[in-house]
Amino acid sequence: MDAALKQKIDETVKAHKVVLFVKGTKSFPQCGFSSAVIETFKQLGVAFECVNILADQDLRAGMKEYSSWPTFPQVYVDGEFIGGADIVREMHAKGELDALVKKVAAS
């Protein structure tokens, strides 16, 4: 990954307390996993940003290297990579995701 792309990703991750790198947009997800993660964060009632990785193939490839995670969606909370759809689903079911994002949102 080139330095400019890494910087762009760093800035995006740091600029938002919660950012989801998804296929599609918040209002029009283009895969079931992205849709499920977006709906989970909507239910939590916290502000979050979505980045459509389908709109930029360099970003899509770079994100896999940046996170060392091969699939999408990819979720970042307070600058930290949380995981993908399965991890978000598990954390939400245990109440861990709600506690994490509300703590971050309050800071």
KOLTORVO-898733 format. One record per atom (N, C-alpha, C): residue in one letter; chain; atom name; x, y, z. Coordinates in Angstrom, 3 decimals, decimal comma. Atoms other than C-alpha are relative to their C-alpha. Layout:
// KOLTORVO-898733
> resn  chain  name  u  v  w
> A  A  CA  X  Y  Z
...
This chain:
// KOLTORVO-898733
> resn  chain  name  u  v  w
> M  A  N  0,858  -1,167  0,000
> M  A  CA  0,000  0,000  0,000
> M  A  C  0,904  1,229  0,000
> D  A  N  -0,839  -1,203  0,035
> D  A  CA  1,369  3,405  -0,852
> D  A  C  -0,311  0,914  1,186
> A  A  N  0,098  -0,871  -1,181
> A  A  CA  1,882  6,093  1,768
> A  A  C  -1,227  0,900  -0,037
> A  A  N  1,160  -0,895  0,104
> A  A  CA  -0,878  8,373  0,451
> A  A  C  -1,293  -0,732  0,376
> L  A  N  1,203  0,775  -0,331
> L  A  CA  -3,509  5,630  0,709
> L  A  C  -0,027  -0,319  1,497
> K  A  N  -0,062  0,281  -1,434
> K  A  CA  -2,345  4,648  4,199
> K  A  C  -0,384  1,245  0,794
> Q  A  N  0,323  -1,251  -0,686
> Q  A  CA  -2,563  8,304  5,262
> Q  A  C  -1,499  0,295  -0,098
> K  A  N  1,437  -0,231  0,194
> K  A  CA  -6,078  8,594  3,797
> K  A  C  -0,819  -0,895  0,939
> I  A  N  0,715  0,921  -0,887
> I  A  CA  -7,219  5,513  5,731
> I  A  C  0,191  0,416  1,453
> D  A  N  -0,269  -0,468  -1,368
> D  A  CA  -5,513  6,706  8,938
> D  A  C  -0,880  1,188  0,360
> E  A  N  0,789  -1,209  -0,253
> E  A  CA  -7,262  10,077  8,658
> E  A  C  -1,477  -0,321  0,142
> T  A  N  1,413  0,388  -0,070
> T  A  CA  -10,653  8,461  8,036
> T  A  C  -0,300  -0,692  1,320
> V  A  N  0,205  0,764  -1,237
> V  A  CA  -10,312  6,076  10,986
> V  A  C  0,071  0,923  1,214
> K  A  N  -0,166  -0,908  -1,137
> K  A  CA  -9,171  8,879  13,310
> K  A  C  -1,047  1,116  0,032
> A  A  N  0,952  -1,114  0,084
> A  A  CA  -11,756  11,434  12,117
> A  A  C  -1,382  -0,348  0,555
> H  A  N  1,338  0,441  -0,424
> H  A  CA  -14,763  9,362  13,244
> H  A  C  0,136  -0,966  1,165
> K  A  N  -0,040  0,919  -1,152
> K  A  CA  -15,428  7,648  16,556
> K  A  C  -0,400  -1,416  -0,407
> V  A  N  0,425  1,300  0,525
> V  A  CA  -17,197  4,836  14,673
> V  A  C  -0,045  0,112  -1,516
> V  A  N  0,004  -0,007  1,464
> V  A  CA  -16,484  4,099  11,022
> V  A  C  -0,098  -1,437  -0,506
> L  A  N  0,233  1,312  0,604
> L  A  CA  -17,701  1,176  8,954
> L  A  C  0,445  0,063  -1,454
> F  A  N  -0,391  0,138  1,398
> F  A  CA  -15,980  0,225  5,711
> F  A  C  -0,871  -1,118  -0,556
> V  A  N  1,049  0,914  0,445
> V  A  CA  -18,828  -1,424  3,837
> V  A  C  -0,122  -0,019  -1,515
> K  A  N  0,376  0,048  1,412
> K  A  CA  -20,061  -2,491  0,436
> K  A  C  -1,318  0,750  -0,118
> G  A  N  1,179  -0,839  0,142
> G  A  CA  -22,500  0,267  -0,455
> G  A  C  0,051  1,189  0,933
> T  A  N  0,106  -1,193  -0,840
> T  A  CA  -23,727  3,164  1,624
> T  A  C  -0,930  -0,279  1,180
> K  A  N  0,872  0,134  -1,169
> K  A  CA  -25,585  3,698  4,884
> K  A  C  -1,459  -0,172  -0,431
> S  A  N  1,395  0,082  0,455
> S  A  CA  -28,837  4,172  2,979
> S  A  C  -0,227  -1,081  -1,050
> F  A  N  0,151  1,032  1,028
> F  A  CA  -28,133  1,539  0,301
> F  A  C  1,164  -0,998  0,076
> P  A  N  -1,043  1,027  -0,089
> P  A  CA  -25,931  -1,340  1,504
> P  A  C  -0,127  -0,970  -1,170
> Q  A  N  0,026  0,863  1,177
> Q  A  CA  -24,946  -3,673  -1,310
> Q  A  C  0,454  -1,427  0,288
> C  A  N  -0,176  1,414  -0,342
> C  A  CA  -24,365  -6,912  0,580
> C  A  C  -0,678  -0,239  1,345
> G  A  N  0,730  0,336  -1,217
> G  A  CA  -26,131  -8,711  3,384
> G  A  C  0,785  0,251  1,274
> F  A  N  -0,820  -0,211  -1,190
> F  A  CA  -23,232  -8,532  5,826
> F  A  C  0,123  1,484  0,321
> S  A  N  -0,074  -1,450  -0,208
> S  A  CA  -22,802  -4,788  5,316
> S  A  C  -1,330  0,520  0,527
> S  A  N  1,325  -0,418  -0,441
> S  A  CA  -26,554  -4,320  5,713
> S  A  C  -0,229  -0,347  1,472
> A  A  N  0,202  0,433  -1,384
> A  A  CA  -26,591  -6,298  8,968
> A  A  C  0,799  0,859  0,978
> V  A  N  -0,831  -0,814  -0,886
> V  A  CA  -23,729  -4,296  10,478
> V  A  C  -0,551  1,418  0,086
> I  A  N  0,580  -1,344  0,004
> I  A  CA  -25,267  -0,968  9,438
> I  A  C  -1,255  0,026  0,867
> E  A  N  1,223  0,055  -0,808
> E  A  CA  -28,596  -1,984  10,976
> E  A  C  0,312  -0,124  1,484
> T  A  N  -0,405  0,131  -1,402
> T  A  CA  -26,858  -3,010  14,203
> T  A  C  0,376  1,355  0,573
> F  A  N  -0,420  -1,309  -0,515
> F  A  CA  -25,262  0,419  14,547
> F  A  C  -1,160  0,994  0,018
> K  A  N  1,194  -0,849  -0,057
> K  A  CA  -28,535  2,156  13,693
> K  A  C  -0,802  -0,311  1,264
> Q  A  N  0,735  0,399  -1,208
> Q  A  CA  -30,211  0,175  16,507
> Q  A  C  0,664  0,526  1,267
> L  A  N  -0,716  -0,495  -1,171
> L  A  CA  -27,502  1,284  18,918
> L  A  C  -0,217  1,491  0,216
> G  A  N  0,311  -1,419  -0,127
> G  A  CA  -28,419  4,902  18,208
> G  A  C  1,202  0,902  0,173
> V  A  N  -1,196  -0,838  -0,064
> V  A  CA  -24,869  6,198  17,962
> V  A  C  0,364  0,478  -1,404
> A  A  N  -0,443  -0,527  1,294
> A  A  CA  -23,385  8,337  15,205
> A  A  C  1,099  -0,901  -0,551
> F  A  N  -1,047  0,773  0,651
> F  A  CA  -21,315  6,401  12,706
> F  A  C  0,112  0,434  -1,455
> E  A  N  -0,303  -0,350  1,380
> E  A  CA  -19,718  6,988  9,343
> E  A  C  0,146  -1,283  -0,802
> C  A  N  -0,196  1,123  0,906
> C  A  CA  -19,857  4,588  6,391
> C  A  C  0,889  0,434  -1,155
> V  A  N  -0,845  -0,226  1,163
> V  A  CA  -17,202  4,385  3,689
> V  A  C  -0,290  -1,132  -0,980
> N  A  N  0,338  0,967  1,036
> N  A  CA  -18,236  2,648  0,465
> N  A  C  1,267  -0,476  -0,692
> I  A  N  -1,237  0,508  0,583
> I  A  CA  -15,295  0,453  -0,500
> I  A  C  -0,189  -0,423  -1,460
> L  A  N  0,244  0,335  1,401
> L  A  CA  -16,964  -0,401  -3,815
> L  A  C  0,277  1,182  -0,928
> A  A  N  -0,221  -1,208  0,802
> A  A  CA  -16,446  3,188  -4,985
> A  A  C  1,475  0,234  -0,302
> D  A  N  -1,438  -0,234  0,160
> D  A  CA  -12,634  2,924  -4,786
> D  A  C  0,729  -1,329  0,151
> Q  A  N  -0,643  1,313  -0,033
> Q  A  CA  -10,860  -0,303  -5,728
> Q  A  C  1,345  0,020  0,727
> D  A  N  -1,268  -0,103  -0,732
> D  A  CA  -7,522  0,943  -4,354
> D  A  C  -0,255  -0,035  1,511
> L  A  N  0,371  0,007  -1,414
> L  A  CA  -9,187  1,607  -1,002
> L  A  C  -0,414  -1,402  0,432
> R  A  N  0,463  1,356  -0,330
> R  A  CA  -10,852  -1,809  -1,063
> R  A  C  1,190  -0,935  0,207
> A  A  N  -1,188  0,845  -0,125
> A  A  CA  -7,522  -3,560  -1,634
> A  A  C  0,855  0,447  1,178
> G  A  N  -0,826  -0,534  -1,079
> G  A  CA  -5,697  -1,281  0,794
> G  A  C  -0,544  -0,321  1,375
> M  A  N  0,609  0,297  -1,298
> M  A  CA  -8,166  -1,891  3,620
> M  A  C  0,327  -1,419  0,453
> K  A  N  -0,322  1,384  -0,359
> K  A  CA  -7,450  -5,624  3,498
> K  A  C  1,407  -0,082  0,587
> E  A  N  -1,370  -0,040  -0,511
> E  A  CA  -3,760  -4,899  4,025
> E  A  C  0,061  0,788  1,316
> Y  A  N  -0,023  -0,886  -1,171
> Y  A  CA  -4,370  -2,099  6,560
> Y  A  C  -0,449  -0,732  1,262
> S  A  N  0,576  0,684  -1,166
> S  A  CA  -6,461  -4,283  8,862
> S  A  C  0,469  -1,440  0,161
> S  A  N  -0,336  1,435  0,044
> S  A  CA  -5,003  -7,685  7,948
> S  A  C  -1,266  -0,849  0,126
> W  A  N  1,309  0,675  -0,035
> W  A  CA  -8,656  -8,721  7,505
> W  A  C  -0,489  -0,081  -1,441
> P  A  N  0,265  0,159  1,433
> P  A  CA  -9,722  -10,139  4,125
> P  A  C  -1,407  0,357  -0,478
> T  A  N  1,391  -0,177  0,415
> T  A  CA  -13,462  -9,401  4,145
> T  A  C  -0,580  1,319  0,487
> F  A  N  0,747  -1,199  -0,382
> F  A  CA  -15,953  -6,571  4,483
> F  A  C  -1,375  -0,431  0,444
> P  A  N  -0,402  -1,292  -0,528
> P  A  CA  -17,502  -4,938  6,375
> P  A  C  1,170  -0,113  0,975
> Q  A  N  -1,029  -0,140  -1,024
> Q  A  CA  -14,673  -3,750  8,602
> Q  A  C  -0,423  1,155  0,899
> V  A  N  0,499  -0,971  -0,971
> V  A  CA  -15,576  -1,867  11,761
> V  A  C  1,147  0,515  0,867
> Y  A  N  -0,979  -0,664  -0,858
> Y  A  CA  -13,384  0,643  13,598
> Y  A  C  -0,740  0,836  1,029
> V  A  N  0,576  -0,788  -1,084
> V  A  CA  -14,303  2,129  16,968
> V  A  C  1,162  0,665  0,738
> D  A  N  -1,037  -0,786  -0,676
> D  A  CA  -12,151  4,884  18,455
> D  A  C  1,396  -0,327  -0,543
> G  A  N  -1,272  0,248  0,659
> G  A  CA  -9,403  4,170  15,929
> G  A  C  0,475  -1,435  0,017
> E  A  N  -0,402  1,399  -0,095
> E  A  CA  -9,262  0,445  16,696
> E  A  C  -0,876  -0,880  -0,872
> F  A  N  0,725  0,977  0,799
> F  A  CA  -10,216  -2,354  14,335
> F  A  C  -0,704  -0,976  0,930
> I  A  N  0,808  0,895  -0,830
> I  A  CA  -13,045  -4,347  15,922
> I  A  C  -0,174  -1,353  -0,676
> G  A  N  0,199  1,242  0,728
> G  A  CA  -13,711  -6,928  13,218
> G  A  C  -1,048  0,175  -1,075
> G  A  N  1,007  0,010  1,044
> G  A  CA  -16,316  -7,892  10,676
> G  A  C  -1,376  -0,328  0,540
> A  A  N  1,407  0,219  -0,333
> A  A  CA  -19,952  -8,893  10,661
> A  A  C  -0,200  -1,005  1,137
> D  A  N  0,193  1,022  -1,033
> D  A  CA  -19,633  -12,041  12,794
> D  A  C  0,414  0,499  1,377
> I  A  N  -0,480  -0,516  -1,283
> I  A  CA  -17,616  -10,331  15,519
> I  A  C  -0,953  1,066  0,530
> V  A  N  0,958  -1,037  -0,408
> V  A  CA  -19,992  -7,348  15,565
> V  A  C  -1,281  -0,652  0,519
> R  A  N  1,224  0,702  -0,420
> R  A  CA  -22,972  -9,717  15,813
> R  A  C  0,185  -0,616  1,386
> E  A  N  -0,265  0,622  -1,298
> E  A  CA  -21,386  -11,624  18,718
> E  A  C  0,108  1,046  1,108
> M  A  N  -0,151  -1,049  -1,005
> M  A  CA  -20,386  -8,456  20,572
> M  A  C  -1,343  0,637  0,331
> H  A  N  1,316  -0,601  -0,218
> H  A  CA  -23,882  -7,026  20,106
> H  A  C  -0,868  -0,929  0,851
> A  A  N  0,807  0,964  -0,747
> A  A  CA  -25,535  -10,204  21,399
> A  A  C  0,400  -0,053  1,471
> K  A  N  -0,499  0,046  -1,380
> K  A  CA  -23,358  -10,094  24,539
> K  A  C  -0,119  1,354  0,711
> G  A  N  0,102  -1,324  -0,596
> G  A  CA  -23,987  -6,366  25,115
> G  A  C  1,324  0,758  0,004
> E  A  N  -1,320  -0,610  0,000
> E  A  CA  -20,289  -5,617  24,605
> E  A  C  0,102  1,167  -0,989
> L  A  N  -0,081  -1,038  1,028
> L  A  CA  -20,743  -3,552  21,446
> L  A  C  -0,690  1,273  0,466
> D  A  N  0,752  -1,145  -0,510
> D  A  CA  -23,359  -1,281  22,993
> D  A  C  0,820  0,768  1,032
> A  A  N  -0,805  -0,633  -1,044
> A  A  CA  -21,148  -0,605  26,006
> A  A  C  1,210  0,711  -0,601
> L  A  N  -1,189  -0,577  0,620
> L  A  CA  -18,096  0,057  23,831
> L  A  C  -0,321  1,280  -0,759
> V  A  N  0,268  -1,185  0,812
> V  A  CA  -19,686  2,492  21,381
> V  A  C  -0,598  1,138  0,820
> K  A  N  0,551  -1,077  -0,840
> K  A  CA  -21,606  4,394  24,041
> K  A  C  1,078  0,646  0,851
> K  A  N  -1,139  -0,533  -0,746
> K  A  CA  -18,425  4,778  26,093
> K  A  C  0,810  0,924  -0,899
> V  A  N  -0,774  -0,787  0,962
> V  A  CA  -16,581  6,065  23,023
> V  A  C  -0,764  1,267  -0,396
> A  A  N  0,815  -1,146  0,416
> A  A  CA  -19,453  8,338  21,982
> A  A  C  -0,042  1,063  1,101
> A  A  N  0,067  -0,943  -1,125
> A  A  CA  -19,504  9,915  25,456
> A  A  C  1,323  0,721  0,238
> S  A  N  -1,326  -0,611  -0,247
> S  A  CA  -15,778  10,695  25,406
> S  A  C  0,281  1,160  -0,924
